[in-house]
Amino acid sequence: MTGKKPWAGRFGEPTDAFVEAFTASVGFDRRLYKYDIAGSIAHAEMLAEVGVLKDKECESIVHGLREIEQEIDGGNFAWSTELEDVHMNIEARLTDRIGEVGKKLHTGRSRNDQVATDIRLYLRDAVDAIAQALLGLQQVLLDLAEKEHQVIMPGFTHLQTAQPVSFGHHMLAWFEMLQRDSGRFADCRKRINIMPLGSAALAGTTYPIDRHVTAAKLGFDAPAENSLDAVSDRDFAIEFLSAAATLAMHLSRFSEELILWSSAQFDFVDLGDAFCTGSSIMPQKKNPDVPELVRGKTGRVYGNLMALLTTMKAQPLAYNKDNQEDKEPLFDTVDTMLDCLRVYTDMMAVIQVKADNMQAAANRGYATATDLADYLVGKDIPFRDAHEVVGKVVAFCIEQQISLEQMLLEDLQGFCDKIDQDVYAVLSLQGSVNARNHLGGTAFEKVLSAVARARQRLQD
């Protein structure tokens, strides 16, 4: 391929070798090649439709571009740092293959609108891939919630035992977090799917292009309305990174719980051996490396969001070289989120739930204390008074090292004479859980109903 710069006519001396390497982006933006070629084909076909290119010129360009795509797919393409980026590498190779007509491809466009288009095409596919990966994880969580809906675990606030809940109910909480993530990515996709191509460098072009034709060929909803904004806008990328950061935060919260639950101190779950590692000196160890690493990767996703926000914060209109820094944070975030979703889906599909340990932990934490307070309110005792009575009951249980359910009726009546035999129905873990028998509650019946509704929501 020729190494001549597309802008060489203005300059009297070659670019410094280090500057050339410093400013080149082909080392990372080459992953856009399929989108660059797709955009170029659509652009060429549009130019032919409006009469800027002859039909034979268009055919030659399109054929050449498809052959170049095959070269890259096959690993037979020689990338050149001297040619700076993916766009000029492909254009130079096209001219090598088909001659001078290859130089006509760039008519009516600039690398400014070209790269903005490529990134949008890339992110559109990335969002679709993440949405599909999210769906897979959500389906696994629903299967797990349904399977384990009768397992009772302690629900926590402040990481202290609060009230008993169904393990399935807890998995449905994770599902809802991911459902909001899915909605954010879907909403973000709408703003990604606007086409900058045809904006040229910043002011549009004098050629009689038809941007609606190009947009339709590339599957965009519409062309961008303003050429200045179109080439310099990276809001869509920032919005994507923000949605990804929120998803990463959710996965990090899941990870924190799994790390705790899989510890000897909790012993609520067993993660598959394939998702853990051992210690080099402590043979008993089974370390939850996958959730720990997912938790750690959240930091890099946050960093990528802050990097692009900072890159954009002081840029005047229109395009600036700073925008070259948008790609690596985007690429890294896409790769990171797809990897995290894949490993989480596989891991949660084989997780083992230790139901007996969860139930024992719920009993140890006096999780039905609130139910006893509600019971007293039902006996016409003001809630604040009931709260004080139950606090004293719990203190007695701690001193005697028994659970609420193990208390003798006469001991309970010593704290309040309105307590009767029917109290034991509310002191049991299952009774407590199933008493929350309303929409959004943790009762076994409602968990199964919520799973069914969630599956329907995924289909809608």
Protein Blocks (a to p, Z undefined) as FASTA:
>chain_A
ZZbdfklmmpcbdcdfklmmmmpcklmmmmmmmmmmmmmmmmmmmmmmnomacfklmmmm
mmmmmmmmmmmmnopaccdfklopamlmmmmmmmmmnojmlmmmmgoiafklmmmmmmmm
mmmmmmmmmmmmmmmmmmmmmmmmmmmmmpccdddehhiafbdcdfklmmmmmmmmmmmm
mmmmmmmmmmmmpcfehnlmmnopfbfcdfklmmmmnopabdcfblklmmmpcklmmmmm
mmmmmmmmmmmmmmmmmmmmmpmklomaccdfklcccdfklmkbccdfklmmmmmmmmmm
mmmmmmmmmmmmmcccfbdfklmmmmmmmmmmmmmmmmmmmmmmmmmmmcccdfklmmmm
mmmnopmmmmmmmmmmmnopafklmmmmmmmmmmmmmmnopafklpcfklmmmmomkbcf
klmmmmpmklmmmmmgcehiabfklmmmmmmmmmmmmmZZ
